[in-house]
Amino acid sequence: MNKPLLIIVSGPSCTGKTTLAKKISEKFNIPFVTKDGIKELLFKDLGWSDREWSKKLGVASYSILHYFLDSVLSVKKPLIIESNFKPEFENKEILDRITKYDYFPLQIMCQCDGQILFERFKKRSESGTRHPGHCDTSNYDEFKELLLKGKFEPLNIGGEVIVFDSTDLITLDYDSIFNKINYLIK
């Protein structure tokens, strides 16, 4: 392929986006930027309090993620970005950059059975492993309907789309994702 690759890992919370992005990053030696990673740095430096503050830092995290996109894409290097990208907010932002820097987008859409996903979200929220600034334990009603759908629609940006179903954590097929990326990088 003549164009550099932008790998976009997206989907609802708890579908394995970050784990998958890390595995791809390690396998192909491609840097990755995660919106929640940025957000948690902001929590560390600016503090955290309630859901409204979490939403405000979420918006700032996307602005910083777009800054990283511009920085890396301008030098024609492959990049992985990971978040719960939604078409109504991110189509234009990402499409403008793909067009400006002449990249090929590969979207990996993580999904899961909705009921399992909602239970995973609750379990993670109550585990104490996620930064408390996300205010997850107070978000069950806010996210329940979205999580029960189990998936998001891909961005309308061209390129290719792969579905990664994480319903059964024992039979996850990372190799098919790696094979597709390997094909696109060559």
C-alpha positions in Angstrom: 0.0 0.0 0.0 1.3 3.4 -0.9 -0.5 5.4 1.8 0.4 5.3 5.5 -2.1 3.5 7.7 -4.3 5.1 10.4 -5.7 2.3 12.6 -8.9 3.4 14.5 -10.0 1.1 17.3 -13.5 2.0 18.4 -16.6 0.7 20.1 -18.5 0.9 23.4 -16.8 0.8 26.8 -15.5 -2.6 27.9 -15.3 -4.2 24.4 -11.5 -4.6 24.7 -10.4 -1.6 22.7 -7.4 -0.7 24.7 -6.2 -4.3 25.0 -6.5 -4.7 21.3 -4.8 -1.4 20.5 -1.9 -2.3 22.8 -1.5 -5.7 21.1 -1.4 -4.2 17.7 1.0 -1.5 18.8 3.4 -4.1 20.3 3.1 -6.5 17.3 3.7 -3.8 14.6 5.7 -1.3 16.6 3.2 1.5 15.9 2.5 4.2 18.5 -1.0 4.5 19.8 -2.9 7.2 21.5 -5.9 6.5 23.6 -8.5 9.1 24.6 -8.9 7.7 28.1 -5.1 7.7 28.6 -5.1 11.4 27.9 -8.1 12.0 30.1 -6.5 10.2 33.0 -3.4 12.4 32.7 -5.7 15.4 32.9 -7.4 13.9 36.0 -3.9 13.5 37.5 -2.8 17.1 36.8 -6.1 19.0 37.1 -8.0 16.9 39.5 -11.4 15.2 39.3 -14.8 15.6 40.9 -18.0 14.7 39.2 -19.6 13.6 36.0 -19.8 17.1 34.5 -16.0 17.6 35.1 -15.4 14.2 33.6 -17.3 15.2 30.4 -15.4 18.5 30.2 -12.1 16.7 30.4 -13.4 14.2 27.8 -13.9 17.0 25.3 -10.4 18.3 26.1 -9.0 14.8 25.6 -10.4 14.7 22.1 -8.8 18.0 21.3 -5.4 16.7 22.5 -5.9 13.4 20.5 -6.6 15.5 17.4 -3.3 17.4 18.1 -1.4 14.1 18.2 -3.2 13.0 15.0 -1.9 16.2 13.2 1.6 15.8 14.6 2.1 12.1 13.6 0.1 12.2 10.3 2.0 15.2 9.1 5.2 13.1 9.0 3.5 10.2 7.2 4.0 7.6 10.0 1.4 4.9 10.9 -0.6 5.5 14.1 -3.3 3.8 16.2 -5.9 5.8 17.9 -8.4 4.3 20.3 -11.6 5.6 21.8 -15.4 5.3 21.6 -15.5 7.4 18.4 -19.0 8.4 17.4 -19.8 9.4 13.8 -21.8 12.5 14.7 -18.7 13.9 16.5 -15.7 12.4 14.7 -16.5 11.9 11.0 -15.4 15.4 10.0 -12.5 15.7 12.3 -10.9 12.4 11.2 -11.9 12.6 7.6 -10.4 16.1 7.2 -7.1 14.7 8.5 -7.1 11.6 6.4 -7.7 13.7 3.3 -5.2 16.4 4.3 -2.4 13.9 5.0 -3.4 11.2 2.5 -3.8 8.3 4.9 -5.6 5.0 4.5 -8.0 4.4 7.5 -8.6 0.9 9.0 -11.4 0.9 11.5 -11.6 -2.0 14.0 -15.0 -1.9 15.5 -15.1 -3.7 18.8 -18.4 -5.1 19.9 -19.9 -7.5 22.4 -23.3 -9.0 23.3 -25.1 -6.1 25.0 -26.1 -7.8 28.3 -22.6 -9.2 28.8 -21.2 -5.7 28.0 -23.4 -4.0 30.6 -22.3 -6.5 33.2 -18.6 -6.0 32.3 -19.1 -2.3 32.6 -20.6 -2.6 36.1 -17.9 -5.1 37.2 -15.1 -2.9 35.9 -16.7 0.2 37.5 -16.8 -1.5 40.9 -13.4 -3.1 40.7 -11.4 0.0 41.7 -9.0 -0.6 38.7 -10.3 2.4 36.6 -9.6 6.0 37.6 -12.4 7.3 39.8 -12.5 10.5 37.7 -14.6 8.7 35.1 -17.4 8.5 37.7 -18.4 5.1 36.2 -20.4 3.9 39.2 -22.8 6.8 38.8 -23.2 6.3 35.1 -25.2 3.0 34.9 -28.4 4.7 33.9 -26.6 7.1 31.5 -24.9 4.3 29.6 -27.2 1.3 30.0 -29.1 1.7 26.8 -26.0 2.4 24.8 -24.1 -0.6 26.2 -27.1 -2.9 25.7 -26.7 -2.3 21.9 -23.3 -3.8 22.2 -21.8 -1.9 19.2 -21.3 1.5 17.5 -21.6 2.4 13.9 -18.2 2.9 12.1 -17.1 6.4 11.1 -18.0 7.4 7.5 -14.5 8.0 6.4 -13.8 5.3 3.7 -11.1 2.7 4.0 -11.8 -0.7 5.5 -13.8 -1.8 8.5 -13.1 -5.0 10.6 -15.5 -6.2 13.3 -13.9 -7.6 16.5 -16.4 -9.4 18.7 -15.2 -9.7 22.3 -18.3 -11.5 23.7 -16.3 -14.7 24.4 -13.0 -13.6 25.9 -11.6 -17.1 25.6 -11.8 -17.3 21.8 -10.7 -13.8 20.8 -9.1 -13.9 17.3 -6.2 -11.4 17.3 -4.4 -13.2 14.5 -7.0 -12.3 11.9 -6.6 -8.7 12.8 -2.8 -9.0 12.7 -3.0 -10.6 9.3 -5.2 -7.8 7.9 -2.9 -5.2 9.2 0.2 -7.0 7.9 -1.4 -7.1 4.5 -2.3 -3.3 4.6 1.2 -2.3 5.8 3.0 -4.0 2.9 
